[in-house]
Amino acid sequence: MNKFHRYDFATKGYIAKLKEAAEGTTDVADLIPASASVQDALSEIRDLNQHDREYVEATAAYIKSLSDVVKGRPAASVDELENAWNVARRRVIVEAPVGGRSSYDQAA
């Protein structure tokens, strides 16, 4: 299991909530626990390599653009940021090397 799986799960949930809020199908107050979950999961991650940093940065940019849409602000290209997020996510989550983690990480 990759060190980012909890973060990935939290960000996908938060992104889904942001999209629902942008469409008006969920209350904006529902975003608070989802956002806190993302921050909590991110705080547990240590030792970021280049791909990890790119993934975190792409995730933050995509979430910010969706948040701007929810707030009614002009947003950067959501589609472009979503594509960049998907590429970075694939590199870290989907294509992550198996067995490259220490036994401590695997036990956790």
Summary of the structure (lengths in Angstrom):
residues: 108
radius of gyration: 14.7
end to end distance: 9.0
largest distance: 46.4
contacts: 283
relative contact order: 0.15
helix: 73%
strand: 0%
